[in-house]
Amino acid sequence: MAVKSRHDEYFDELETMPPSARRAYQDRKIAERVAYVYQHCPAVKKMLDEAGITPQSIRKVSDLERLPIIRKTDLIEMQKAHPPFGGILAIPAEDVERIFVSPGPIYEVQPSHVRWFAKSFWAAGFRKGDIVINTFTYHLSPAGMLFHEAVRHCGATVVVAGTGNTDLQIQVMKELRVNGFVGTPSFLMTVIKRAEEMGLNIRRDLNLRRAWFTGEMLPQSLRKTFEGEYGIDTYQAYAVTEPGGAIAYECREKSGMHLMDEFITEIVDPQTGRQLGPGEVGEIVTTQLQNPDWGLIRFGTGDLSSLTTEPCPCGRTAYRLTGILGRAGDAVKVRGMFIVAKQAEQAIMGPGEVSRYQLIVGRREHRDELTLRIELREGSKTDRNKLSLDINNRFQDICRIRIDRIEFVEPGTIPEKAQGIRDERKWD
Ligand SMILES: [Zn+2]
């Protein structure tokens, strides 16, 4: 593609479609999409056939209400029943270019050279000449590669950093004069704090000017710190891995996230699947329109939000998500990773020393914190240090995140009903 100049505000013409044109576009696209995935994905065909729905009868976005919602847990079951892709692969297996592995595990397929995520980075101001450090993992999860390609589509240069190695990342940022950051807000804060410990002045010694975040929410107070204290312009996007990446993004107004036109995103009642109107809080459900490889439709993210239809001064006409307001399901997002209750249990209970547990998600100094409280079996003589280590290693293998603190409590401390994951985070 021809790289655009810094002065072009919009990435493509879809972003500024008049609302009536968008409605017609979306209705046409969803009809085409359902027909395509019905033809190519056995799981979708089965789902529609069983519900007595013909693909021809899905002619507009509101018709989607008639289809069931597929959630993370459904996807895991579908893939177990029909390995490895659960009947939603839409191309011959030998044509698959790359496979990502999300927590579950869930196998996802994406072609390369996907362009549409770039508009999120474009709206954040990434352009040719920028040097952007991508701190999302390039292992298993799609985040690293997809965002890498998206930054490239804006014309910028990418430093292939991945996660961890904070000190080295700081050195690289300094020496390469990195001016763009892609990652989570908490990791940027870790970088800043560490750089200050190393005696660096962020404004003077580093060249960080803009940051693009996803994977966790950006509290207003933290945004103020980044922008006010450190002079880093911040943008956030809402991304979901199963349907394949960022589905909503902030513009310079930073007042909600515009929905991407490459997805049909609904806000629905999580119990009934009925679509809700602007301002009503419900679950974000999304359907990919463009990926020829992957036929996941009506994916229920478990995240709660609402839509605003107020015109945005930036000129983009897509409705905006007002923010992420909480979780509808049983999976909880911690430091950008979903922890699925079942997997957490598998990791914690292990070979049977633990009789009851409670995993608490808290937040301290802008970072999600995991505390595990466990009760041991009556009369257990187990070595607690070793058990803590074993649990944390298993937890990291299965859930791909570390527990910050493990506390042993007396048997009978944790009520039976309190077993499981408890999210105690509060968002300002
Ligand atoms: Zn806008």
Boltz pocket constraint, residues with backbone or C-beta under 6 A from the ligand:
constraints:
  - pocket:
      binder: B
      contacts: [[A, 251], [A, 252], [A, 253], [A, 258], [A, 312], [A, 313], [A, 314], [A, 315], [A, 316]]
      max_distance: 6.0
